[in-house]
């Protein structure tokens, strides 16, 4: 099996782009959307058991959702957020 390493610089760049609202959420199905790409990345990384990449893509997807106002309706899910993101939200 091929091995892959998480590109921390790419994750940081993606987070910066999300923070700067540099994304398109609504487009034609034929166009690339960040949510679809992140979901595909989570799925593929999970399928191939690349845990670091899976977790990073999942965290970016959750970050994108929060930045665009998509929050869970069940506040009990708040406890599932990574601790560093809970601290960022409080600050």
Secondary structure, 3 states (H helix, E strand, C coil): CCCCCCCHHHHHHHHHHHHCCCCCCCCCCCCCCHHHHHHHHHHHHHHCCCHHHHHHHHHHHHHHHHHCCCCCCCHHHHHHCCHHHHHHHHC
